[in-house]
């Protein structure tokens, strides 16, 4: 993954130059109000009722300047905060640390502020990610609130507002105030971008903005922005326009009427602009360009020398990021300089990409020829030598020599008979060739974005073929169900906005139909779970699920899943519930209510599809991932599933639940694999992994593909590790 994802080649230098020579800042307050998941249209689309009306009023009075910003992927909180604070394009690796961020070591606007004005006070209330980024008491007062408890969209904002109002009553005691609201983001994750709760939340923010403005002095400035946007379905992380476009609103009594700007800026441009408004130096790694008309309006025309200095300082700082030999150092075009600096600051490790392709290919060869487990030591030696020497060819040579010695010593060169001796019929020929078509499709990002269409087509085609060949009603039923559930959750990128069955059932006027679907699913769930062996206490499981999902016992309903988990443990320990049925039970409580039917359909597939050919199981495994509404974009990951029945924030449990709700239905199919089928499955996975790596190598300069590839890479690597574990356990 180190090779597959771009990395940032940034310096640890701290800028020590500034256009503001005085060690005393002008007496003004700066308030940064960051609203998590604030979409651009919540400010600019005034033909709809979902927008901040307070900003419209301030613009009419000439006291607010609104600009559109475009953020980079991944559109999740930690990378976006780093972009705002440092002006850089964070590595995709920061996505992993989003759930447990570490100290921010790079030069940033808060460090610059403290260096320039050590006696000034910085106050913070909101997302505790800020506290993790700045653990060294850079904040004079702060209150960090748990950002991942997504079922709370009210109390968490009340706590931030209480802290804000407290600070507004003692404005002489601080200089910079940062508030980070989370309620909007949490509502989006749970209900989507256009629920009535969103409208209520925006109305709350209107009142807060009006309250702040009423307390501002002449020179004070309020900046309202978002870290990322929000998809219509409520998630974020991808690169759709509603996820990457965020607003930035500058509010001050110093502003006069001005001509509206239509130009769109980058989110990182806010960093250098904030540096100018805070009267500090620009962070050394900043790639942003000053939003000049905001500074011109704030400082007015009588400070033309200051504005010229700020522009020259921005140019000097961007020059610094270019290499000494770069010809663009003589250019005065800031956009051109920035473009070159961006390409230099966000690179890939070509050697690591080649290494990953070799490793996947090497693993495939080992599996293909059924070489003993000891031969995997040669891969370990290969990796160790590469980490020590950093020389790919030498390390590969040493690894190959070790591999040869091990093979000679164990004298094991028997090839697996991987070909299935089946009847010469159409369905078997289809199974032979469909993986080839899938691998070819991976060379197109459009096919990866809409990969669910490929798998749905493969699955329906296979089920139709075996229905015709075997003339079986069970297979015909599976074929009909496969066609039904492909329309259950619209996923991918191009057609995500279209209404699907899940959208219809979740509409407020159709809740009765959703309840009926849940009841029918629960009845079938009990029947399938108790076939062939009966588990008496299992009858309580769907009842608990219904109580939880429909809130039948008030404030106790959110805690009922704890009883569900307890019963599940009893079933496993005492009644020896098979692990695949255990996973189905866990998924039934973790999934969204409308997806309970998807779990049932796959339980039917699991019961009546008798084949254990790895190619068939791979087909069902991959289709299951997309049936739940997942896609190859982070936007479809359901964060709320990690909090089912969990009263507090326990990262390990949340991580397991989120992983299982996303990938569990796919992994459950792996338990049908027999010994040699596991090897075949591993060959399939490693081939796809090497194809992914090759695709990225070919398209290495198109940063868009990281959004498309990333979740798939995580999943495939996890599957590979899981299957490798099963393989190594075989005696």
Secondary structure, DSSP 4 states (H G I P E B T S, - for coil): -TTTS-EE----------S---SS--S--EEEEEETT-BTHHHH-TTSS-S-HHHHHHHHTT-EEEEEEEPPSS-SHHHHHHHHHH-S---GGGGGGGGS-----S--HHHHHHHH-TTS-EEEEEETHHHHHT-SS-SSEEEEE-SS-TT-SSHHHHHHHHHHHHHHTTGGG-SEEEEEE-HHHHHHHHH-TTSHHHHHHHHHHHHHHHHHHHT--TT-EEEEE-SS---TTS--SS--HHHHEEEEEEEETT----PPP--EEETTHHHHHHHHHHT-PPPTT------HHHHHHHH-GGGHHHHHHHHHHHHHHHHHTS-TT-GGGG---HHHHHHHHHHHHEE--HHHHHHHHHHHHHHHHHHHTT--GGGHHHHHHHHHHHHHH--HHHHHHHHHHHHHHHHHHHT--PPP--S----S-HHHHHHHHHHHHHHHHTT-HHHHHTHHHHHHHHHHHHHHHHHHHH--HHHHHHHHHHHHHTTTS--SSTTTTS--HHHHHHSGGGHHHHHHHHHHHHHHHHHHHTSSS--GGGHHHHHHHHHHHHTTTGGGGGGHHHHHHHHHHHHHHTS---HHHHHHHHHHHHS-GGGHHHHHHHHHHHHH-----HHHHHHHHHHHHHHTT--SSGGG--GGGGGTT--S--HHHHHHHHHHHHHHHHHGGGGG--HHHHHHHHHHHHHHHHHHHHHHHHTTT-THHHHHHHHHHHHHHHHHHHHHHHHHH--
